[in-house]
Amino acid sequence: MANRASRILCDALAAMAAGFPLLVLAQQPAAKEAPRITVLYDAFGRTGGMKQDWGYAAFIEYAGKRILFDSGNDPAILASNVKASHIDLSKLDFVIMSHRHGDHMGGLAYVLRVNPGMKIYAPKEGFGIYGGDLPSTFYRRDTTLAPEQRYYGGSPPEILRFGSAWPTGKFQLVDANTEIAPAVHLVTLVSDKPGTLEMRELSLAIDTADGLVLVVGCSHPGIDRIVQTATALNSHVRLIIGGFHLVISSDREIADAVTALHDRFKVDYVAPGHCTGEPAFAAFRRAFGDRYIYAGLGTSVPVAGLKR
């Protein structure tokens, strides 16, 4: 109990020192299992012994489940930050990898070292880094060739299976919106943006009694598209935390994203991090006021109990 109280106080002082409004919470019992999201990897924040680096990872505790969302950029830094946070990754229920960029998956080697049998949800892509499979009908055939000139001698297996960068990883590949635990869903979208065209990305949606809590990795398909898709589960979005991918966006694009979340979807709270970008941090803070939650490295954000 003392450790939890100290942790909450440190988060509050860090937020105030950084010039952010203090989040007011409803009364809750001081229980270790209180639902919360702890930022384990990011490039900003008052670290308290944790190391900043470009990338993202978050530890989620909800309804008895312990979830790691992404694994940051560097295994050694993730290991150090996990130790500083007093979190035991050997007791995870599962891992979610949002997409295939190195700053989100680089720490997976450490996760597999401490928890080798862990189920890992990852996007399904034809030749994806997390593994995959394709029907052998994906390639054209020519029966006039001699068998030695044909793939598999002209008799390929029905399904071709491809390896991953982590052969020991127990990956469950996802290509459709899926409920992976009671009230815990994966939202999957494909990016249509230049630079990440056709890349599939997973976001986590938790349907709480207070509304939907969304954890996003990089929002490559667009934060507005992710929210729009997630609202099929619950039209009331309580909290969005993670990277909104506005780090190189123009002021106009940032303003459009702020308007979408604040006015169109009427999101209660935002806790932007990672690739959201400094100008976007400022824009969301101006728009949301005391409903903007500082979520720097090491911060724990409550999943439930946010004041209405």
Residue pairs with C-beta under 8 A, 6 or more apart in sequence:
1 30
3 86
4 30
4 32
4 34
5 30
7 300
8 300
10 48
11 298
11 299
11 300
12 22
12 23
14 45
14 46
14 48
14 294
14 296
14 298
14 299
15 21
15 22
15 23
15 294
15 299
16 22
17 46
18 46
18 294
18 296
20 285
20 292
20 294
21 289
21 290
21 292
23 290
23 293
23 294
23 306
23 307
24 290
24 307
25 302
25 305
25 306
25 307
26 305
26 306
26 307
27 305
28 34
28 302
28 304
28 305
33 61
33 64
34 61
34 302
34 304
34 305
35 61
35 62
35 63
35 208
35 302
35 303
35 304
36 60
36 61
36 300
36 301
36 302
36 303
37 58
37 59
37 60
37 61
37 213
37 215
37 241
37 300
37 301
37 303
38 58
38 59
38 60
38 61
38 85
38 87
38 298
38 299
38 300
38 301
39 45
39 57
39 58
39 273
39 295
39 296
39 297
39 298
39 299
39 300
39 301
40 50
40 57
40 58
40 59
40 68
40 72
40 78
40 81
40 82
40 85
40 87
40 297
41 53
41 55
41 56
41 57
41 58
41 70
41 71
41 72
41 73
41 77
41 78
41 81
41 107
41 297
42 52
42 55
42 56
42 273
42 274
42 296
42 297
43 52
43 53
43 54
43 55
43 274
43 297
44 52
44 273
44 296
44 297
45 52
45 296
45 297
45 298
45 299
46 296
46 297
46 298
47 297
47 298
48 84
48 298
49 84
50 80
50 81
50 84
50 85
50 297
50 298
51 77
51 80
51 81
52 297
53 72
53 73
53 74
53 77
54 73
54 103
55 70
55 72
55 73
55 74
55 102
55 103
55 104
55 106
55 107
55 274
56 70
56 72
56 103
56 104
56 217
56 218
56 242
56 243
56 273
56 274
56 275
57 68
57 69
57 70
57 71
57 72
57 78
57 81
57 104
57 107
58 68
58 69
58 70
58 215
58 241
58 242
59 66
59 67
59 68
59 69
59 85
59 87
60 66
60 67
60 68
60 69
60 204
60 206
60 215
60 303
61 67
61 303
62 184
62 206
62 208
62 303
63 181
63 182
63 183
63 184
65 93
65 94
65 181
65 184
66 91
66 92
66 93
67 92
67 93
67 94
67 95
67 96
67 184
67 204
68 89
68 92
68 94
68 95
68 96
68 111
69 95
69 96
69 98
69 204
69 215
69 217
69 242
70 96
70 97
70 98
70 104
70 105
70 217
71 78
71 95
71 97
71 104
71 105
71 106
71 107
71 108
71 110
71 111
72 78
72 81
72 103
72 104
72 106
72 107
73 102
73 103
73 104
73 106
73 107
74 106
74 107
75 106
75 107
75 108
75 109
75 110
75 113
76 110
77 107
78 106
78 107
78 110
78 111
79 107
79 110
81 297
81 298
82 89
82 110
84 298
85 298
89 111
89 114
89 115
90 114
90 115
92 111
92 115
92 118
93 181
94 118
94 119
94 120
94 121
94 180
95 108
95 111
95 118
95 119
95 120
95 121
96 120
96 121
96 122
96 186
96 202
96 204
97 104
97 105
97 108
97 120
97 121
97 122
97 123
97 130
97 202
98 104
98 123
98 201
98 202
98 203
98 216
98 217
98 218
99 123
99 199
99 200
99 201
99 202
99 217
99 218
99 220
100 123
100 125
100 128
100 129
100 130
100 199
101 218
104 217
104 218
105 129
108 120
108 166
108 169
109 166
111 118
112 118
112 166
112 168
112 169
116 168
117 170
118 170
119 170
119 172
120 130
120 169
120 170
120 171
120 172
121 171
121 172
121 174
121 180
121 186
121 202
122 128
122 130
122 171
122 172
122 173
122 174
122 202
123 130
123 173
123 174
123 175
123 188
123 199
123 200
123 201
123 202
124 130
124 132
124 173
124 174
124 175
124 200
125 132
125 199
125 200
126 132
126 134
126 138
127 134
127 162
128 162
128 164
128 173
128 200
129 164
129 165
130 164
130 165
130 166
130 169
130 171
130 173
131 161
131 162
131 163
131 164
131 169
131 171
131 173
132 161
132 162
132 173
133 159
133 160
133 161
133 162
134 159
134 160
134 162
135 158
135 159
135 160
136 152
136 156
136 157
136 158
136 159
136 160
138 160
139 151
141 150
141 154
142 150
143 154
145 154
147 153
147 154
164 171
174 186
174 188
174 202
175 188
175 200
176 188
177 185
177 186
177 187
177 188
177 229
177 232
178 185
178 186
178 188
179 185
180 186
183 206
183 207
183 208
184 204
184 205
184 206
184 207
185 204
185 205
185 206
185 207
185 230
185 233
186 202
186 203
186 204
186 205
187 202
187 203
187 204
187 205
187 214
187 226
187 229
187 230
188 200
188 201
188 202
188 203
189 200
189 201
189 203
189 221
189 225
189 226
189 229
190 198
190 199
190 200
190 201
190 221
191 197
191 198
191 199
191 200
191 201
191 220
191 221
191 222
192 221
193 220
193 221
193 222
196 220
199 220
201 217
201 218
201 219
201 220
201 221
202 217
203 214
203 215
203 216
203 217
203 219
203 226
203 230
203 242
204 214
204 215
204 216
205 212
205 213
205 214
205 215
205 230
205 233
206 212
206 213
206 214
206 215
206 303
207 233
207 234
208 238
208 303
208 304
209 304
210 238
210 304
210 306
211 234
211 236
211 237
211 238
211 239
211 268
212 230
212 231
212 233
212 234
212 236
212 237
212 238
213 238
213 239
213 240
213 241
213 303
214 226
214 227
214 230
214 237
214 239
214 240
214 241
214 242
215 241
215 242
216 223
216 226
216 240
216 241
216 242
216 243
216 244
217 242
217 243
217 274
218 242
218 243
218 245
218 274
218 275
219 226
219 242
219 243
219 244
219 245
219 275
220 245
223 240
223 244
223 245
223 246
223 257
223 260
223 261
224 257
224 260
224 261
224 264
224 265
227 237
227 240
227 260
227 261
227 265
227 267
228 265
230 237
231 237
231 265
236 268
237 265
237 266
237 267
237 268
238 267
238 268
238 269
238 306
239 267
239 268
239 269
239 270
239 271
239 293
239 301
239 303
239 306
240 261
240 267
240 269
240 270
240 271
240 272
241 270
241 271
241 272
241 273
241 293
241 295
241 301
242 271
242 272
242 273
242 274
243 272
243 273
243 274
243 275
243 276
244 257
244 272
244 275
244 276
244 277
244 280
245 275
245 276
246 253
246 254
246 257
246 275
246 276
246 277
246 279
246 280
247 275
247 276
247 277
247 280
248 277
249 257
249 277
249 280
251 279
251 283
254 277
254 279
254 280
254 283
255 283
257 280
258 280
258 283
258 284
258 287
261 267
261 270
261 284
262 287
262 288
268 291
268 306
268 308
269 288
269 291
269 292
269 293
269 306
270 284
270 288
270 291
270 292
270 293
271 292
271 293
271 294
271 295
271 301
272 280
272 281
272 284
272 295
273 295
273 296
276 284
284 292
285 292
293 301
295 301
